Amino acid sequence: MWQDEIVDKIHQIREQHAKSFNYDLDAMFADWQKKQAKSGRQIISKSLNPRTQPTSICG
């Protein structure tokens, strides 16, 4: 089976990150948020404003 070296490297990095936080999702998420805040990049939410959601015509 063909393997992508880049995907393999991403999996390795993710595994190392998870292991460093003892697979604690809350701690991992907090770390990602901290890194995101430090990056200085503009954060754009994918969530939509409920007022802009189309209304259902079926019920």
C-alpha positions, 0 to 999 in steps of 0.5 A, spaced: 500 500 500 502 506 498 504 511 504 504 518 504 511 521 508 507 527 509 501 524 512 505 519 516 509 525 519 503 529 521 501 523 524 507 522 528 507 529 530 500 528 533 501 522 537 507 526 540 503 532 542 497 527 545 502 523 548 506 529 551 499 531 555 498 524 557 492 523 551 488 529 556 484 532 550 482 538 555 489 539 556 491 538 548 485 543 546 488 548 552 495 548 549 492 549 541 488 555 544 495 558 547 499 556 541 493 560 537 493 566 541 501 566 541 501 566 533 498 573 532 494 570 526 487 573 525 482 567 528 476 566 524 470 562 526 466 557 522 460 557 526 454 561 523 450 566 526 443 563 527 439 569 525 442 568 518 440 560 517 435 559 512 429 557 515 425 550 514 419 550 509 418 543 511 416 544 518 
